[in-house]
Amino acid sequence: MPANSKAPQRLLQLLPDVVVQTDALWVITYLNPAWHKVTGHPLDATLGQSLLDFVHPDDKGTLRSGMPVFRLRFAGSDYRWMRLQLQAESDSEDRVLSRQGMLIEITEITEQVLIEVRQRFLRLLETIDGVVWEAERGVGNTFLSPQVERLFGFTVEEWRSDPNFWRAQVHPDDLPAAQAVDEAAYNATKSYAYEMSYRLISKSGKVVWVRDLCRVIVEPKRPNRMIGLMIDVSQQKQTELELVESDNRYALATRGSNDGIWDWNLQTDVLHVSQRFHEIVGLSDSGNLHDGGWRFLEQLIDPDDRERVQAAYLRHLAGNSANFSVDFRARHASERLAWVNWRGVAHFEHGVAVRMAGSLSDLAERGSSYDSLTNLPGRPLFRDRLEHAIAIHHDAVSKDDPALAQAQTTMFAVLLLDLNQFKAVNDTLGHHAGDQLLQQVARRLESSVRASDLVARMSGDEFNVLLESADLTSATARAEQIAAALAVPYQLGEHTVRSGASIGVVSSQAGFATTDAYLRAADAAMYQAKSDRLGVFVFAG
């Protein structure tokens, strides 16, 4: 950067080489007299113009990418090879403020050497198994490496001929999401890195899965530009889809050798269940195939639980949860009620659920106290604690002492929360990332409550919190704090994701007599919070 003192200024005036300074937009802000002597362009007419206006069109992308060798237009309209190693001055947010450097004409002796350096740079791009690109709004791609022809069949010239060329090649099903990411980048207020995956239609019509690693470059008073690397991940994606399909169809169905297995064809409405399934509900003499899947199932469910059970799997089919898991009382053939857990996952084709598979567990035989993934208490322990809290509160109420009945020490609240966007994390990043998210959620929940409160993982991406010694006002405030804590982005390996929660709250002021009544009320409130995108919803009775 030219100094402000007169002595350095005089030295710059005497230099035989050209000293160039531009602002963040490549507009020339300083030139010493050597500019006119070397290029023939007048100083006054050059200052205020973009340096890129003097660069050969084929070399603008490489210059902006950091390659110092390029062709510069001289006053006689001919181009000559020059070398300009620019040093950028940036602010604390990595935004370029200005660039400075010395422009040197390449002599005949060194011309071939430096041209070879430039060619090596281009050949290096060709060795990268992906397409290096740069784009700007309204201009399209300002730079594109030659690999685009090998991977997608289009020449660089074809790709750069239309600013909307990339959008035209993105698969229609992926275009809305890709455009949303693209628009966010073009309207960003600071530089950042991101990535996205989508399908791109090649020149031959073949669909290619692309992983695009990108960075937004934000510079003052200039349209945003993006640089990135497109990688063909078609084979990897196909393998991933096959594994996900296999996992979704069979993982839950085969967990636990003593569970009943079921497979429901949603297109024909035929439900296939294993022998163990029948044994759990006392129907060991029945056949394995049942027409009218839900009609068969609802006969087994206690009438008070049917609506809740149906709502659980319908939420999953609507895409609001990654899977479903629900406890209910089954009407055993011996006329007793047996607590069971029914869980499963659907297989979707073109966005439509065509099949579900899963398992049925006898909770009396399972009875695990802790969840192995999150190390949180499980359903049995939570139900025991809630039953104890109900007994204490009812005892206070039964003593006909208004002060005691309204004392905060005997009051409690139940929170039921369901994660938002959990299915999207599983679908895009895989189940390992989903497990990491659940573990991080568990830790945030523990740090958001008091030591006397209880956090439990009930099933899938549903958690319960028991707030003891808490009235409705303090419980609602605590739920809001939890919602805020869970809304903070999560770091899953190299990925940053957002996954807040919908929280239902029910207080002991509701006066229910059983744990099931509180859990049903909390579930209804949570579903209302999710439906209305409220974050937190309090059960009003």
C-alpha positions in Angstrom: 0.0 0.0 0.0 1.5 3.4 -0.9 2.8 5.3 2.1 1.4 8.7 3.1 4.8 10.4 3.7 6.4 12.3 0.9 9.7 10.4 0.8 8.1 7.0 0.1 5.9 8.7 -2.5 8.9 10.1 -4.3 10.5 6.7 -4.3 7.4 5.1 -5.8 7.4 7.8 -8.5 10.9 6.8 -9.5 10.4 3.0 -9.6 10.7 1.6 -13.1 8.2 -1.1 -12.2 4.5 -0.4 -12.0 3.0 -0.2 -8.5 -0.7 -1.0 -8.4 -3.3 -0.6 -5.7 -7.0 -1.6 -6.0 -9.9 -1.5 -3.6 -12.0 -4.6 -2.7 -13.9 -4.3 -6.0 -10.7 -4.4 -8.1 -11.1 -0.6 -8.8 -7.7 1.0 -9.3 -7.0 3.5 -6.5 -3.2 4.2 -7.1 -0.7 3.9 -9.9 2.8 5.3 -10.1 4.1 6.9 -13.3 5.6 3.6 -14.6 2.1 2.5 -15.5 2.0 5.0 -18.4 5.6 4.2 -19.5 5.0 0.4 -19.5 1.4 0.1 -20.7 0.9 3.3 -22.6 -2.4 4.0 -20.8 -2.7 7.5 -19.3 -2.7 7.6 -15.5 -5.7 10.0 -15.2 -7.8 7.9 -17.5 -6.9 4.6 -15.7 -7.5 5.6 -12.1 -11.0 4.7 -11.1 -11.4 1.9 -13.6 -11.4 -1.8 -12.8 -8.1 -3.6 -13.2 -10.0 -6.6 -14.6 -11.1 -4.4 -17.5 -7.4 -4.5 -18.7 -7.1 -8.3 -18.2 -7.6 -10.8 -21.0 -11.1 -12.3 -20.6 -9.7 -15.9 -20.4 -7.4 -14.8 -17.6 -9.8 -13.0 -15.2 -10.8 -16.1 -13.4 -7.3 -17.3 -12.8 -6.2 -13.8 -11.6 -9.0 -13.6 -9.1 -8.2 -17.2 -8.0 -4.7 -16.1 -7.0 -2.7 -17.0 -10.1 -0.2 -14.1 -10.6 0.5 -14.6 -14.4 -1.9 -13.2 -16.9 -2.2 -11.2 -20.1 -2.7 -7.4 -19.8 -4.1 -5.1 -22.5 -1.7 -2.4 -23.6 -2.6 1.0 -25.2 -2.2 -0.5 -28.7 -4.9 -3.1 -27.9 -2.4 -5.9 -27.9 -2.0 -8.2 -24.8 1.3 -9.0 -23.1 2.1 -11.4 -20.4 2.5 -9.8 -17.0 3.2 -10.9 -13.4 1.3 -9.3 -10.5 1.5 -10.8 -7.1 -1.2 -9.0 -5.1 -1.2 -8.8 -1.4 -4.7 -8.4 0.2 -5.5 -6.4 3.3 -8.5 -7.8 5.1 -10.6 -6.8 8.1 -11.3 -9.0 11.2 -14.1 -10.8 9.4 -11.8 -11.8 6.5 -13.3 -9.3 4.1 -10.9 -7.8 1.6 -10.4 -4.1 2.0 -7.7 -3.5 -0.7 -5.0 -5.2 -2.8 -1.4 -4.0 -3.5 1.3 -5.3 -5.7 4.0 -4.7 -8.3 3.3 -5.3 -12.0 6.2 -6.6 -14.0 6.3 -7.3 -17.7 7.5 -10.8 -18.5 10.7 -10.7 -20.6 11.2 -13.0 -23.5 13.7 -15.0 -21.4 11.3 -15.7 -18.6 8.1 -15.6 -20.6 8.0 -19.3 -21.4 8.9 -20.3 -17.8 6.1 -18.3 -16.3 3.6 -19.4 -19.0 4.5 -23.0 -18.0 3.8 -22.1 -14.4 0.4 -21.0 -15.4 -0.2 -24.1 -17.4 0.9 -26.3 -14.5 -1.7 -24.5 -12.4 -4.4 -25.3 -15.0 -3.1 -28.9 -15.2 -3.3 -29.2 -11.5 -7.0 -28.3 -11.6 -7.5 -31.0 -14.1 -6.1 -33.6 -11.7 -8.6 -32.7 -9.0 -11.5 -35.2 -9.2 -14.1 -32.5 -9.3 -15.0 -29.2 -10.9 -13.4 -26.0 -9.4 -15.8 -23.1 -10.1 -16.4 -19.4 -9.3 -19.8 -17.7 -9.9 -21.3 -14.2 -9.5 -24.9 -13.1 -9.6 -26.0 -12.1 -13.1 -22.8 -13.3 -14.6 -22.9 -17.0 -13.9 -19.6 -18.9 -13.8 -16.6 -16.5 -14.0 -14.3 -19.5 -13.8 -14.7 -23.3 -14.4 -12.1 -26.0 -14.5 -12.0 -28.3 -17.6 -13.2 -31.3 -15.5 -16.7 -30.2 -16.1 -16.7 -31.8 -19.5 -15.4 -35.2 -18.2 -17.9 -35.3 -15.3 -21.0 -33.8 -16.9 -20.4 -33.7 -20.6 -20.7 -30.0 -21.1 -17.8 -27.9 -22.3 -16.6 -24.9 -20.3 -17.9 -22.6 -23.1 -21.4 -24.2 -23.0 -21.6 -23.9 -19.2 -20.5 -20.3 -19.1 -22.7 -19.2 -22.0 -25.8 -18.7 -19.8 -25.9 -17.2 -16.3 -28.7 -19.7 -15.4 -27.0 -22.7 -16.9 -26.3 -24.4 -13.5 -29.9 -24.0 -12.4 -31.2 -25.5 -15.6 -29.2 -28.7 -15.0 -30.2 -29.3 -11.4 -32.7 -32.1 -11.0 -36.3 -30.5 -10.7 -36.9 -32.3 -7.3 -33.7 -30.8 -5.9 -34.0 -27.3 -7.5 -36.1 -25.5 -4.8 -33.7 -26.5 -2.0 -30.6 -25.7 -4.1 -32.0 -22.4 -5.1 -32.8 -21.5 -1.5 -29.2 -22.2 -0.5 -27.9 -20.3 -3.6 -30.1 -17.2 -2.8 -29.0 -17.2 0.8 -25.3 -17.2 -0.3 -25.9 -14.4 -2.8 -27.6 -12.3 -0.1 -25.2 -13.1 2.7 -23.7 -10.3 4.7 -20.4 -12.0 5.6 -18.2 -14.7 4.1 -18.9 -18.3 5.2 -18.4 -21.9 4.0 -21.2 -24.3 3.3 -22.0 -27.4 1.3 -25.0 -29.0 -0.3 -25.9 -32.2 -2.1 -28.2 -32.4 -5.1 -28.7 -34.3 -8.4 -27.4 -32.7 -11.6 -28.5 -33.9 -15.1 -25.5 -34.4 -17.4 -25.5 -33.7 -21.1 -26.2 -37.3 -21.9 -29.3 -37.2 -19.6 -27.7 -39.3 -16.8 -28.4 -38.2 -13.3 -25.3 -37.4 -11.3 -25.3 -36.9 -7.5 -23.1 -33.9 -6.7 -21.6 -32.8 -3.4 -20.8 -29.1 -3.7 -18.3 -27.7 -1.2 -18.6 -23.9 -1.4 -17.5 -20.6 0.1 -19.3 -17.3 -0.1 -17.0 -14.3 -0.6 -18.5 -11.0 0.6 -16.7 -7.8 -0.3 -18.0 -4.3 0.4 -20.0 -2.7 -2.4 -19.7 -5.6 -4.7 -22.1 -8.5 -5.6 -21.3 -11.6 -3.7 -19.4 -14.3 -5.4 -18.9 -18.0 -4.6 -16.1 -20.4 -5.2 -16.5 -24.1 -4.8 -15.7 -27.7 -5.7 -18.3 -30.0 -7.3 -17.6 -33.7 -6.7 -19.4 -36.7 -8.3 -20.7 -38.8 -5.4 -23.2 -40.9 -7.3 -21.7 -44.2 -6.3 -21.4 -43.2 -2.7 -25.0 -41.9 -2.7 -26.3 -45.1 -4.3 -24.6 -47.2 -1.6 -25.9 -44.9 1.1 -29.5 -45.0 -0.2 -29.4 -48.8 -0.4 -28.1 -49.0 3.2 -30.7 -46.5 4.5 -33.4 -48.5 2.8 -32.2 -51.7 4.2 -31.8 -50.2 7.7 -35.2 -48.5 7.6 -36.9 -51.8 6.6 -35.2 -54.3 8.9 -33.2 -52.7 11.7 -36.0 -52.2 14.2 -37.8 -55.4 13.1 -34.8 -57.5 14.0 -33.8 -55.8 17.3 -34.2 -58.1 20.2 -34.7 -61.8 19.7 -37.7 -61.8 22.0 -39.7 -59.1 20.2 -42.6 -59.6 17.9 -41.9 -58.7 14.3 -44.3 -57.0 11.9 -44.3 -55.8 8.3 -47.1 -53.7 6.9 -47.6 -53.3 3.2 -49.4 -49.9 3.1 -50.4 -50.2 -0.5 -52.3 -53.5 -0.1 -53.0 -52.9 3.7 -51.8 -56.4 4.5 -50.0 -56.8 7.8 -47.6 -59.7 8.4 -46.7 -60.5 12.0 -44.4 -63.1 13.5 -45.4 -65.9 15.8 -43.8 -64.0 18.8 -46.1 -61.0 18.0 -49.1 -63.2 18.5 -47.7 -64.7 21.7 -47.3 -61.3 23.3 -51.0 -60.5 22.8 -52.2 -64.0 23.3 -53.2 -64.8 19.7 -50.8 -67.7 19.1 -53.4 -69.6 17.0 -54.0 -66.8 14.5 -52.5 -66.7 11.0 -49.6 -64.5 10.2 -51.3 -62.4 7.5 -54.0 -59.9 8.4 -56.0 -57.9 5.9 -56.8 -54.4 7.0 -53.7 -53.6 9.1 -55.1 -50.9 11.3 -58.4 -52.7 11.8 -56.5 -55.7 13.2 -54.2 -53.5 15.4 -56.9 -51.4 16.9 -58.7 -54.5 18.3 -55.6 -55.1 20.3 -55.3 -51.6 21.8 -57.1 -50.4 24.9 -59.8 -47.9 23.7 -58.3 -45.2 25.9 -55.0 -45.5 24.0 -56.1 -46.0 20.4 -56.2 -42.3 19.4 -52.7 -41.7 20.9 -51.2 -44.8 19.2 -52.7 -43.9 15.8 -51.5 -40.3 16.1 -48.0 -41.5 16.7 -47.6 -43.5 13.6 -49.5 -41.0 11.5 -47.1 -38.2 12.6 -44.3 -40.4 11.3 -46.1 -41.1 7.9 -46.5 -37.3 7.6 -42.8 -36.8 7.9 -42.8 -35.2 11.3 -40.6 -37.8 13.0 -37.8 -40.1 11.9 -39.6 -43.1 13.3 -42.3 -43.8 15.8 -42.3 -45.6 19.2 -45.4 -45.6 21.4 -46.4 -47.5 24.6 -49.9 -48.7 25.0 -52.0 -51.2 26.9 -52.8 -54.3 24.7 -55.9 -56.3 25.3 -54.5 -59.8 25.8 -56.6 -62.7 24.7 -56.7 -63.8 28.4 -58.7 -60.6 29.1 -55.8 -58.9 31.0 -54.1 -55.7 29.9 -50.4 -55.9 29.0 -48.1 -52.9 28.5 -46.3 -53.1 25.2 -44.1 -50.9 23.1 -44.9 -50.7 19.3 -42.3 -49.1 17.2 -41.4 -49.0 13.5 -40.2 -47.0 10.6 -41.7 -46.4 7.1 -40.1 -46.8 3.7 -40.9 -44.0 1.3 -40.9 -44.0 -2.5 -41.3 -40.6 -4.2 -42.3 -39.1 -0.9 -45.1 -41.6 -0.3 -45.0 -44.2 2.5 -45.4 -47.7 0.9 -44.3 -50.0 3.7 -43.7 -50.0 7.4 -41.8 -52.5 9.5 -40.9 -52.8 13.2 -41.4 -54.7 16.4 -43.7 -55.2 19.4 -42.1 -55.6 22.8 -43.6 -56.8 26.1 -42.5 -54.0 28.5 -42.9 -56.3 31.5 -40.1 -58.4 30.1 -37.8 -55.5 29.0 -37.9 -53.1 32.0 -34.5 -51.4 31.3 -33.9 -48.4 33.6 -31.5 -46.5 31.4 -31.1 -45.7 27.7 -27.8 -47.0 26.4 -27.4 -44.3 23.7 -27.9 -41.1 25.8 -27.3 -42.6 29.3 -30.5 -41.0 30.4 -33.2 -42.7 32.5 -35.6 -44.7 30.5 -39.4 -45.0 30.5 -39.8 -47.3 33.6 -37.8 -45.0 35.9 -39.6 -41.9 34.6 -43.0 -43.5 35.2 -42.0 -44.5 38.7 -40.9 -40.9 39.6 -44.0 -39.4 38.0 -46.3 -41.8 39.9 -44.5 -40.8 43.2 -44.9 -37.1 42.4 -48.6 -37.6 41.7 -49.1 -39.4 45.0 -47.4 -36.6 47.0 -49.5 -33.9 45.3 -52.8 -35.8 45.7 -52.0 -36.4 49.4 -51.6 -32.7 49.9 -54.8 -31.9 48.1 -56.7 -34.6 50.1 -55.9 -32.9 53.4 -58.2 -30.0 52.6 -55.5 -27.5 53.3 -55.6 -24.9 50.5 -52.2 -23.5 51.5 -50.6 -27.0 51.4 -52.4 -27.9 48.1 -51.1 -24.7 46.4 -47.6 -25.0 47.9 -45.0 -25.1 45.2 -43.1 -27.9 47.0 -45.9 -30.4 46.2 -46.5 -29.2 42.7 -44.8 -30.6 39.6 -45.0 -30.4 35.8 -44.4 -32.9 33.0 -42.7 -31.7 29.7 -42.7 -33.8 26.6 -40.5 -32.7 23.7 -40.0 -33.9 20.2 -37.1 -32.8 18.1 -37.7 -30.8 14.9 -35.7 -31.6 11.8 -34.5 -34.9 13.3 -35.7 -36.8 10.2 -33.8 -34.4 7.9 -30.6 -35.0 9.9 -31.0 -38.8 9.6 -31.9 -38.7 5.9 -29.0 -36.4 4.8 -26.2 -37.2 7.3 -27.1 -40.8 8.3 -28.1 -42.5 11.5 -24.7 -42.0 13.1 -25.2 -38.2 13.0 -28.7 -38.7 14.3 -27.3 -40.6 17.3 -24.8 -37.8 17.9 -27.6 -35.3 17.8 -29.6 -37.3 20.4 -26.6 -37.5 22.7 -25.9 -33.7 22.5 -29.6 -33.0 23.1 -29.5 -35.2 26.2 -26.5 -33.2 27.6 -28.2 -29.9 26.9 -31.4 -31.0 28.6 -29.4 -32.1 31.7 -27.7 -28.8 31.9 -31.0 -26.9 31.5 -32.7 -28.3 34.6 -32.1 -28.5 38.3 -30.4 -31.5 40.0 -33.8 -32.4 41.5 -35.5 -32.6 38.1 -35.5 -35.8 35.9 -34.7 -36.0 32.2 -35.6 -39.2 30.4 -35.5 -40.5 26.9 -38.8 -42.1 26.2 -38.3 -43.3 22.6 -36.9 -42.2 19.3 -36.4 -38.4 19.4 -38.9 -37.9 22.2 -37.7 -36.9 25.7 -39.6 -36.2 28.9 -38.7 -33.9 31.8 -40.3 -34.0 35.3 -40.0 -30.7 37.0 -40.6 -31.2 40.7 -41.5 -28.3 43.1 -42.6 -26.2 40.2 -45.9 -24.4 39.6 -47.2 -23.7 36.1 -45.5 -20.3 35.7 -42.0 -21.6 36.6 -42.5 -24.7 34.5 -43.5 -22.7 31.5 -40.4 -20.4 32.0 -38.2 -23.5 32.3 -39.7 -25.0 29.1 -38.9 -21.7 27.2 -35.3 -21.9 28.5 -35.0 -25.5 27.3 -36.4 -24.6 23.9 -33.8 -21.8 23.6 -31.0 -24.1 24.6 -32.0 -26.7 22.0 -32.4 -24.2 19.3 -28.6 -23.4 19.3 -26.9 -25.0 16.3 -25.3 -28.4 16.8 -21.8 -29.4 15.5 -22.0 -33.0 14.2 -18.5 -33.7 12.9 -17.9 -31.3 10.1 -21.6 -30.4 9.8 -23.5 -27.7 11.6 -27.2 -28.4 11.9 -30.2 -26.8 13.6 -32.8 -28.9 15.3 -35.0 -27.2 17.9 -37.8 -28.9 19.7 -41.6 -28.7 20.2 -42.4 -28.9 23.9 -45.7 -29.8 25.5 -46.2 -28.8 29.2 -48.8 -30.1 31.6 -48.9 -29.0 35.3 -50.1 -30.8 38.4 -52.8 -28.1 38.5 -54.6 -30.2 35.9 -55.4 -32.6 38.7 -55.0 -35.9 36.8 -55.0 -39.1 38.8 -52.6 -41.3 36.7 -49.2 -41.2 34.9 -50.9 -42.1 31.7 -53.2 -39.1 31.9 -50.3 -36.7 32.4 -48.3 -38.3 29.5 -51.3 -38.1 27.2 -51.9 -34.5 28.1 -48.2 -33.6 27.5 -48.3 -35.5 24.2 -51.4 -33.5 23.1 -49.7 -30.2 24.1 -46.5 -31.2 22.3 -48.4 -32.1 19.1 -50.2 -28.7 19.3 -46.8 -27.0 19.6 -45.5 -28.8 16.6 -48.6 -28.3 14.5 -48.7 -24.5 15.2 -44.9 -24.1 15.3 -45.2 -22.5 18.7 -42.1 -24.1 20.3 -43.8 -24.4 23.7 -47.5 -25.2 24.3 -49.2 -25.5 27.7 -52.0 -28.0 28.2 -55.1 -26.1 29.2 -57.3 -29.0 30.2 
